């Protein structure tokens, strides 16, 4: 496990890039869903 954490701490720019990219993809997936008409009762 220490080997993996050593790799991650040595490449923090790549780790944060993937983290930010995942957030962007998640946001696009939410925004691009077809809009449902809200029915208020």
C-alpha positions in Angstrom: 0.0 0.0 0.0 2.9 2.4 0.7 4.1 1.8 -2.9 0.8 3.1 -4.3 0.7 6.1 -2.0 4.3 6.9 -2.9 3.4 6.9 -6.6 0.3 9.1 -6.0 2.2 11.6 -3.9 4.9 11.8 -6.5 2.3 12.6 -9.2 -0.2 14.8 -7.5 -0.7 16.9 -10.6 -2.0 13.8 -12.5 -4.1 12.8 -9.5 -5.8 16.2 -9.3 -6.3 16.3 -13.1 -8.1 13.0 -13.1 -10.1 14.1 -10.0 -11.2 17.4 -11.8 -11.9 15.6 -15.0 -14.2 13.2 -13.2 -16.1 16.2 -11.7 -16.5 17.8 -15.2 -17.8 14.5 -16.7 -20.2 14.0 -13.8 -21.5 17.6 -14.2 -22.0 17.2 -17.9 -23.8 13.9 -17.4 -26.2 15.6 -15.0 -26.7 18.7 -17.2 -27.3 16.7 -20.4 -30.0 14.5 -19.1 -33.3 15.1 -20.8 -35.4 17.6 -18.9 -38.6 16.2 -17.2 -41.6 18.4 -16.9 -42.3 19.0 -13.2 -45.8 18.1 -12.1 -46.8 20.1 -9.1 -49.7 18.7 -7.1 
